Amino acid sequence: MTSRPPNTSIVAPTANELLNIVTRFAADLGTMTDLTTLGNCIIQELCRAGATTHGTLFLLDREHECYRRASMVGPLAPTIIPPTLAVDHPLPHHLLATNSIMTQADSAEDLQETEFGAGACAAMEAMQATRIVPHLNNKGRLIAFSLLGAAQPLAEENALTRSLLAALAQTATNALYTIVLYEDLLRSHTLMKRTDRLKSLETIAGGFAHEIRNPLTSIKTFIQLAPERKDDPLFIQEFSKVVLDDVYRIERLIQEILDYSRYMEPKLTDENLNDVVASCLYFIDVKADSHGIKIEKELASDLPRVMLDRQQIKQVLLNLLLNAMDSMAGAGGRLRVQTRKLVKPGGNVWAHIEIEDTGEGIQDTNLEHIFDPFFTTKHESGEHEGTGLGLTIVHQIIQEHHGEIRVK
């Protein structure tokens, strides 16, 4: 991101003004959780403090072993400053060794303190920088550095002015390190979720092999016997129905495994959960009526709005509603859906949905297994036989939304 050069009319600040600048800068950085926004703020403030025409912040990219140009100020920066610098470039080596602000006024003796001084000085001249500010974390690692361009003349310059850059640089380093750690934590958390899903897929793969064996056996038997029994209409009719049911089952298994294995990062939007519930009930209304099932709904008017992925939560609700209707198949009954505002200990407000039916229920011995892959109580043959993955996917989606699901 490129912005306008800092104001050219600059007067050296007083001690109180310096303290206010650093305090305000720290407060501003404390509100930022995005690395790009943070980088822009840091380089703009350092350019103002250094009275420079342009500047660039380089951030360590550990994956590609380089320092990447992250934020820029001033129109010259994109043309004279490279997009990356290797970690073994003389400039970062020199900054790491000295841990001090490098300036054009550094003497030859200062530059000879490290074997990389000459190379660092050449890079500084090529990028038209007057100061280079290192950002080392508390473990002595150079996580970033800021290049400040041609300095504009100050009305006066004193020790306080020169110390301002050092104070701002340390504040910036602390903020950068915090954000980098936070982003590392998010990446680790994402990796852990994906690892957990892969472990589940091991179970699913074993279950799939078991579940598909019987349908394939019946299909294979039909193919083997068909040439001999092609003139037997009863055999062809009955066995064709069995084979078709088995093909339906294999199709459902494959689709649900694909649904489960796909990484399901929710795309959250601000939603009225009552609207989502009402939409799902509308879809099942005709089927419920044809099966003699009465739907009762109690939707709370004070239900808080929530951030959710509308399509994923509809998938959850439709799965639960259809399961409830299946449990009352042939006998009719009552399906009750209630939403309410729930205040948990500590004052946290949740949106609560309760689905209740008058079906045969779930045996206590099965309750702890209902979210396990391939566990099902629907054993009837046909297109609607359960695969045992529906509630596993439901559980996964609710976890991705940081919610809870309970069954009793």
Helices and strands as residue ranges (DSSP letters): H 15-30, H 35-50, E 55-61, E 66-73, H 77-80, E 84-86, H 90-98, E 102-103, H 108-111, H 117-126, E 131-136, E 142-148, H 159-229, H 233-261, E 269-271, H 273-290, E 293-299, E 306-308, H 310-327, E 333-343, E 349-357, H 364-367, H 390-400
